Amino acid sequence: MPKTLEVKCTESECELDMFELHYTYDMPEETTVADFSCPYCGSTDGLEEIAL
């Protein structure tokens, strides 16, 4: 099963609580949360992976 990455945005003005990224099998292994931006506010600096 492809990896799922749970992410939260820590920007103070952002209303997004959390979101999930569902990788495909073709996603490179070195892909991290730093490769994405918040779908709500567009921030790239405020994203953090949620460790379960």
PDB file of N, CA, C and O in Angstrom, chain B, residues numbered from 101:
ATOM      1  N   MET B 101       0.851  -1.179   0.000  1.00  0.00           N
ATOM      2  CA  MET B 101       0.000   0.000   0.000  1.00  0.00           C
ATOM      3  C   MET B 101       0.894   1.238   0.000  1.00  0.00           C
ATOM      4  O   MET B 101       1.897   1.275   0.713  1.00  0.00           O
ATOM      5  N   PRO B 102       0.540   2.257  -0.795  1.00  0.00           N
ATOM      6  CA  PRO B 102       1.338   3.496  -0.823  1.00  0.00           C
ATOM      7  C   PRO B 102       1.311   4.208   0.523  1.00  0.00           C
ATOM      8  O   PRO B 102       0.367   4.074   1.302  1.00  0.00           O
ATOM      9  N   LYS B 103       2.365   4.961   0.771  1.00  0.00           N
ATOM     10  CA  LYS B 103       2.505   5.695   2.018  1.00  0.00           C
ATOM     11  C   LYS B 103       1.459   6.805   2.129  1.00  0.00           C
ATOM     12  O   LYS B 103       1.073   7.403   1.124  1.00  0.00           O
ATOM     13  N   THR B 104       1.001   7.077   3.355  1.00  0.00           N
ATOM     14  CA  THR B 104       0.119   8.198   3.649  1.00  0.00           C
ATOM     15  C   THR B 104       0.871   9.120   4.606  1.00  0.00           C
ATOM     16  O   THR B 104       1.441   8.661   5.596  1.00  0.00           O
ATOM     17  N   LEU B 105       0.873  10.412   4.311  1.00  0.00           N
ATOM     18  CA  LEU B 105       1.552  11.394   5.136  1.00  0.00           C
ATOM     19  C   LEU B 105       0.511  12.344   5.694  1.00  0.00           C
ATOM     20  O   LEU B 105      -0.214  12.988   4.936  1.00  0.00           O
ATOM     21  N   GLU B 106       0.428  12.439   7.030  1.00  0.00           N
ATOM     22  CA  GLU B 106      -0.502  13.364   7.670  1.00  0.00           C
ATOM     23  C   GLU B 106       0.252  14.640   8.001  1.00  0.00           C
ATOM     24  O   GLU B 106       1.343  14.596   8.568  1.00  0.00           O
ATOM     25  N   VAL B 107      -0.339  15.791   7.640  1.00  0.00           N
ATOM     26  CA  VAL B 107       0.345  17.076   7.728  1.00  0.00           C
ATOM     27  C   VAL B 107      -0.558  18.097   8.400  1.00  0.00           C
ATOM     28  O   VAL B 107      -1.776  18.084   8.220  1.00  0.00           O
ATOM     29  N   LYS B 108       0.061  18.991   9.183  1.00  0.00           N
ATOM     30  CA  LYS B 108      -0.678  20.117   9.749  1.00  0.00           C
ATOM     31  C   LYS B 108       0.013  21.404   9.331  1.00  0.00           C
ATOM     32  O   LYS B 108       1.220  21.423   9.088  1.00  0.00           O
ATOM     33  N   CYS B 109      -0.765  22.484   9.248  1.00  0.00           N
ATOM     34  CA  CYS B 109      -0.227  23.803   8.927  1.00  0.00           C
ATOM     35  C   CYS B 109      -0.188  24.596  10.224  1.00  0.00           C
ATOM     36  O   CYS B 109      -1.192  24.701  10.930  1.00  0.00           O
ATOM     37  N   THR B 110       0.979  25.155  10.533  1.00  0.00           N
ATOM     38  CA  THR B 110       1.158  25.878  11.793  1.00  0.00           C
ATOM     39  C   THR B 110       1.085  27.396  11.628  1.00  0.00           C
ATOM     40  O   THR B 110       1.321  28.129  12.588  1.00  0.00           O
ATOM     41  N   GLU B 111       0.765  27.874  10.435  1.00  0.00           N
ATOM     42  CA  GLU B 111       0.642  29.319  10.224  1.00  0.00           C
ATOM     43  C   GLU B 111      -0.521  29.845  11.066  1.00  0.00           C
ATOM     44  O   GLU B 111      -1.602  29.257  11.062  1.00  0.00           O
ATOM     45  N   SER B 112      -0.309  30.932  11.778  1.00  0.00           N
ATOM     46  CA  SER B 112      -1.321  31.451  12.707  1.00  0.00           C
ATOM     47  C   SER B 112      -2.608  31.902  12.010  1.00  0.00           C
ATOM     48  O   SER B 112      -3.678  31.843  12.614  1.00  0.00           O
ATOM     49  N   GLU B 113      -2.530  32.342  10.784  1.00  0.00           N
ATOM     50  CA  GLU B 113      -3.702  32.824  10.051  1.00  0.00           C
ATOM     51  C   GLU B 113      -4.435  31.713   9.291  1.00  0.00           C
ATOM     52  O   GLU B 113      -5.494  31.958   8.713  1.00  0.00           O
ATOM     53  N   CYS B 114      -3.887  30.514   9.287  1.00  0.00           N
ATOM     54  CA  CYS B 114      -4.477  29.412   8.513  1.00  0.00           C
ATOM     55  C   CYS B 114      -5.557  28.705   9.321  1.00  0.00           C
ATOM     56  O   CYS B 114      -5.374  28.427  10.507  1.00  0.00           O
ATOM     57  N   GLU B 115      -6.671  28.420   8.681  1.00  0.00           N
ATOM     58  CA  GLU B 115      -7.809  27.750   9.324  1.00  0.00           C
ATOM     59  C   GLU B 115      -7.787  26.234   9.141  1.00  0.00           C
ATOM     60  O   GLU B 115      -8.639  25.538   9.692  1.00  0.00           O
ATOM     61  N   LEU B 116      -6.827  25.713   8.376  1.00  0.00           N
ATOM     62  CA  LEU B 116      -6.762  24.276   8.095  1.00  0.00           C
ATOM     63  C   LEU B 116      -6.197  23.525   9.295  1.00  0.00           C
ATOM     64  O   LEU B 116      -5.134  23.876   9.808  1.00  0.00           O
ATOM     65  N   ASP B 117      -6.894  22.513   9.734  1.00  0.00           N
ATOM     66  CA  ASP B 117      -6.468  21.714  10.886  1.00  0.00           C
ATOM     67  C   ASP B 117      -5.384  20.729  10.470  1.00  0.00           C
ATOM     68  O   ASP B 117      -4.272  20.768  10.998  1.00  0.00           O
ATOM     69  N   MET B 118      -5.697  19.855   9.534  1.00  0.00           N
ATOM     70  CA  MET B 118      -4.754  18.858   9.040  1.00  0.00           C
ATOM     71  C   MET B 118      -5.233  18.336   7.696  1.00  0.00           C
ATOM     72  O   MET B 118      -6.392  18.514   7.322  1.00  0.00           O
ATOM     73  N   PHE B 119      -4.326  17.691   6.975  1.00  0.00           N
ATOM     74  CA  PHE B 119      -4.705  17.034   5.726  1.00  0.00           C
ATOM     75  C   PHE B 119      -3.786  15.847   5.507  1.00  0.00           C
ATOM     76  O   PHE B 119      -2.724  15.750   6.122  1.00  0.00           O
ATOM     77  N   GLU B 120      -4.200  14.943   4.626  1.00  0.00           N
ATOM     78  CA  GLU B 120      -3.425  13.746   4.329  1.00  0.00           C
ATOM     79  C   GLU B 120      -2.962  13.767   2.889  1.00  0.00           C
ATOM     80  O   GLU B 120      -3.693  14.181   1.989  1.00  0.00           O
ATOM     81  N   LEU B 121      -1.750  13.319   2.688  1.00  0.00           N
ATOM     82  CA  LEU B 121      -1.211  13.133   1.345  1.00  0.00           C
ATOM     83  C   LEU B 121      -1.115  11.630   1.110  1.00  0.00           C
ATOM     84  O   LEU B 121      -0.444  10.921   1.860  1.00  0.00           O
ATOM     85  N   HIS B 122      -1.776  11.155   0.085  1.00  0.00           N
ATOM     86  CA  HIS B 122      -1.746   9.741  -0.258  1.00  0.00           C
ATOM     87  C   HIS B 122      -0.835   9.575  -1.464  1.00  0.00           C
ATOM     88  O   HIS B 122      -1.192   9.943  -2.583  1.00  0.00           O
ATOM     89  N   TYR B 123       0.335   9.020  -1.224  1.00  0.00           N
ATOM     90  CA  TYR B 123       1.333   8.845  -2.280  1.00  0.00           C
ATOM     91  C   TYR B 123       0.905   7.740  -3.240  1.00  0.00           C
ATOM     92  O   TYR B 123       0.178   6.819  -2.867  1.00  0.00           O
ATOM     93  N   THR B 124       1.365   7.850  -4.469  1.00  0.00           N
ATOM     94  CA  THR B 124       1.227   6.744  -5.417  1.00  0.00           C
ATOM     95  C   THR B 124       2.482   5.887  -5.310  1.00  0.00           C
ATOM     96  O   THR B 124       3.441   6.266  -4.638  1.00  0.00           O
ATOM     97  N   TYR B 125       2.477   4.761  -5.955  1.00  0.00           N
ATOM     98  CA  TYR B 125       3.649   3.900  -5.937  1.00  0.00           C
ATOM     99  C   TYR B 125       4.832   4.546  -6.649  1.00  0.00           C
ATOM    100  O   TYR B 125       5.975   4.148  -6.424  1.00  0.00           O
ATOM    101  N   ASP B 126       4.576   5.539  -7.508  1.00  0.00           N
ATOM    102  CA  ASP B 126       5.637   6.178  -8.274  1.00  0.00           C
ATOM    103  C   ASP B 126       6.281   7.362  -7.559  1.00  0.00           C
ATOM    104  O   ASP B 126       7.196   7.976  -8.109  1.00  0.00           O
ATOM    105  N   MET B 127       5.831   7.703  -6.348  1.00  0.00           N
ATOM    106  CA  MET B 127       6.391   8.834  -5.611  1.00  0.00           C
ATOM    107  C   MET B 127       7.830   8.506  -5.198  1.00  0.00           C
ATOM    108  O   MET B 127       8.071   7.449  -4.614  1.00  0.00           O
ATOM    109  N   PRO B 128       8.788   9.390  -5.489  1.00  0.00           N
ATOM    110  CA  PRO B 128      10.178   9.126  -5.097  1.00  0.00           C
ATOM    111  C   PRO B 128      10.327   8.961  -3.583  1.00  0.00           C
ATOM    112  O   PRO B 128       9.640   9.637  -2.818  1.00  0.00           O
ATOM    113  N   GLU B 129      11.199   8.088  -3.157  1.00  0.00           N
ATOM    114  CA  GLU B 129      11.420   7.802  -1.738  1.00  0.00           C
ATOM    115  C   GLU B 129      11.866   9.034  -0.955  1.00  0.00           C
ATOM    116  O   GLU B 129      11.555   9.152   0.230  1.00  0.00           O
ATOM    117  N   GLU B 130      12.582   9.945  -1.589  1.00  0.00           N
ATOM    118  CA  GLU B 130      13.110  11.118  -0.893  1.00  0.00           C
ATOM    119  C   GLU B 130      12.088  12.250  -0.732  1.00  0.00           C
ATOM    120  O   GLU B 130      12.441  13.323  -0.243  1.00  0.00           O
ATOM    121  N   THR B 131      10.846  12.035  -1.129  1.00  0.00           N
ATOM    122  CA  THR B 131       9.789  13.046  -0.994  1.00  0.00           C
ATOM    123  C   THR B 131       9.460  13.251   0.479  1.00  0.00           C
ATOM    124  O   THR B 131       9.231  12.290   1.213  1.00  0.00           O
ATOM    125  N   THR B 132       9.438  14.529   0.908  1.00  0.00           N
ATOM    126  CA  THR B 132       9.120  14.865   2.298  1.00  0.00           C
ATOM    127  C   THR B 132       8.044  15.949   2.322  1.00  0.00           C
ATOM    128  O   THR B 132       7.618  16.428   1.271  1.00  0.00           O
ATOM    129  N   VAL B 133       7.611  16.330   3.514  1.00  0.00           N
ATOM    130  CA  VAL B 133       6.607  17.374   3.677  1.00  0.00           C
ATOM    131  C   VAL B 133       7.101  18.703   3.094  1.00  0.00           C
ATOM    132  O   VAL B 133       6.286  19.538   2.703  1.00  0.00           O
ATOM    133  N   ALA B 134       8.406  18.911   3.030  1.00  0.00           N
ATOM    134  CA  ALA B 134       8.981  20.142   2.486  1.00  0.00           C
ATOM    135  C   ALA B 134       8.713  20.308   0.987  1.00  0.00           C
ATOM    136  O   ALA B 134       8.896  21.398   0.445  1.00  0.00           O
ATOM    137  N   ASP B 135       8.287  19.251   0.324  1.00  0.00           N
ATOM    138  CA  ASP B 135       8.006  19.309  -1.110  1.00  0.00           C
ATOM    139  C   ASP B 135       6.590  19.780  -1.425  1.00  0.00           C
ATOM    140  O   ASP B 135       6.217  19.858  -2.596  1.00  0.00           O
ATOM    141  N   PHE B 136       5.794  20.097  -0.404  1.00  0.00           N
ATOM    142  CA  PHE B 136       4.391  20.457  -0.596  1.00  0.00           C
ATOM    143  C   PHE B 136       4.081  21.825  -0.006  1.00  0.00           C
ATOM    144  O   PHE B 136       4.885  22.397   0.732  1.00  0.00           O
ATOM    145  N   SER B 137       2.909  22.337  -0.340  1.00  0.00           N
ATOM    146  CA  SER B 137       2.430  23.593   0.250  1.00  0.00           C
ATOM    147  C   SER B 137       1.019  23.365   0.784  1.00  0.00           C
ATOM    148  O   SER B 137       0.324  22.442   0.359  1.00  0.00           O
ATOM    149  N   CYS B 138       0.609  24.215   1.716  1.00  0.00           N
ATOM    150  CA  CYS B 138      -0.714  24.099   2.316  1.00  0.00           C
ATOM    151  C   CYS B 138      -1.782  24.373   1.254  1.00  0.00           C
ATOM    152  O   CYS B 138      -1.715  25.391   0.565  1.00  0.00           O
ATOM    153  N   PRO B 139      -2.759  23.485   1.114  1.00  0.00           N
ATOM    154  CA  PRO B 139      -3.808  23.707   0.114  1.00  0.00           C
ATOM    155  C   PRO B 139      -4.769  24.838   0.483  1.00  0.00           C
ATOM    156  O   PRO B 139      -5.539  25.289  -0.364  1.00  0.00           O
ATOM    157  N   TYR B 140      -4.736  25.296   1.720  1.00  0.00           N
ATOM    158  CA  TYR B 140      -5.641  26.368   2.148  1.00  0.00           C
ATOM    159  C   TYR B 140      -4.983  27.741   2.055  1.00  0.00           C
ATOM    160  O   TYR B 140      -5.525  28.643   1.417  1.00  0.00           O
ATOM    161  N   CYS B 141      -3.807  27.912   2.693  1.00  0.00           N
ATOM    162  CA  CYS B 141      -3.174  29.236   2.733  1.00  0.00           C
ATOM    163  C   CYS B 141      -1.989  29.361   1.778  1.00  0.00           C
ATOM    164  O   CYS B 141      -1.529  30.472   1.514  1.00  0.00           O
ATOM    165  N   GLY B 142      -1.492  28.252   1.263  1.00  0.00           N
ATOM    166  CA  GLY B 142      -0.378  28.282   0.316  1.00  0.00           C
ATOM    167  C   GLY B 142       1.002  28.292   0.956  1.00  0.00           C
ATOM    168  O   GLY B 142       2.005  28.315   0.242  1.00  0.00           O
ATOM    169  N   SER B 143       1.079  28.277   2.274  1.00  0.00           N
ATOM    170  CA  SER B 143       2.365  28.318   2.975  1.00  0.00           C
ATOM    171  C   SER B 143       3.174  27.058   2.722  1.00  0.00           C
ATOM    172  O   SER B 143       2.626  25.958   2.652  1.00  0.00           O
ATOM    173  N   THR B 144       4.469  27.228   2.586  1.00  0.00           N
ATOM    174  CA  THR B 144       5.367  26.081   2.507  1.00  0.00           C
ATOM    175  C   THR B 144       6.193  25.957   3.777  1.00  0.00           C
ATOM    176  O   THR B 144       6.699  24.877   4.080  1.00  0.00           O
ATOM    177  N   ASP B 145       6.337  27.041   4.522  1.00  0.00           N
ATOM    178  CA  ASP B 145       7.154  27.045   5.729  1.00  0.00           C
ATOM    179  C   ASP B 145       6.409  26.515   6.953  1.00  0.00           C
ATOM    180  O   ASP B 145       7.044  26.023   7.887  1.00  0.00           O
ATOM    181  N   GLY B 146       5.091  26.602   6.969  1.00  0.00           N
ATOM    182  CA  GLY B 146       4.319  26.232   8.154  1.00  0.00           C
ATOM    183  C   GLY B 146       3.866  24.792   8.211  1.00  0.00           C
ATOM    184  O   GLY B 146       3.111  24.425   9.111  1.00  0.00           O
ATOM    185  N   LEU B 147       4.298  23.972   7.287  1.00  0.00           N
ATOM    186  CA  LEU B 147       3.844  22.583   7.280  1.00  0.00           C
ATOM    187  C   LEU B 147       4.727  21.689   8.146  1.00  0.00           C
ATOM    188  O   LEU B 147       5.954  21.776   8.110  1.00  0.00           O
ATOM    189  N   GLU B 148       4.074  20.831   8.923  1.00  0.00           N
ATOM    190  CA  GLU B 148       4.768  19.863   9.760  1.00  0.00           C
ATOM    191  C   GLU B 148       4.094  18.513   9.637  1.00  0.00           C
ATOM    192  O   GLU B 148       2.867  18.416   9.596  1.00  0.00           O
ATOM    193  N   GLU B 149       4.913  17.469   9.577  1.00  0.00           N
ATOM    194  CA  GLU B 149       4.377  16.098   9.550  1.00  0.00           C
ATOM    195  C   GLU B 149       3.834  15.750  10.933  1.00  0.00           C
ATOM    196  O   GLU B 149       4.453  16.069  11.948  1.00  0.00           O
ATOM    197  N   ILE B 150       2.679  15.099  10.967  1.00  0.00           N
ATOM    198  CA  ILE B 150       2.094  14.630  12.214  1.00  0.00           C
ATOM    199  C   ILE B 150       2.589  13.221  12.451  1.00  0.00           C
ATOM    200  O   ILE B 150       2.307  12.316  11.666  1.00  0.00           O
ATOM    201  N   ALA B 151       3.334  13.030  13.543  1.00  0.00           N
ATOM    202  CA  ALA B 151       3.855  11.709  13.887  1.00  0.00           C
ATOM    203  C   ALA B 151       2.796  10.963  14.698  1.00  0.00           C
ATOM    204  O   ALA B 151       2.322  11.456  15.722  1.00  0.00           O
ATOM    205  N   LEU B 152       2.437   9.791  14.236  1.00  0.00           N
ATOM    206  CA  LEU B 152       1.424   8.994  14.934  1.00  0.00           C
ATOM    207  C   LEU B 152       2.048   8.094  15.962  1.00  0.00           C
ATOM    208  O   LEU B 152       1.341   7.352  16.643  1.00  0.00           O
TER     209      LEU B 152
END
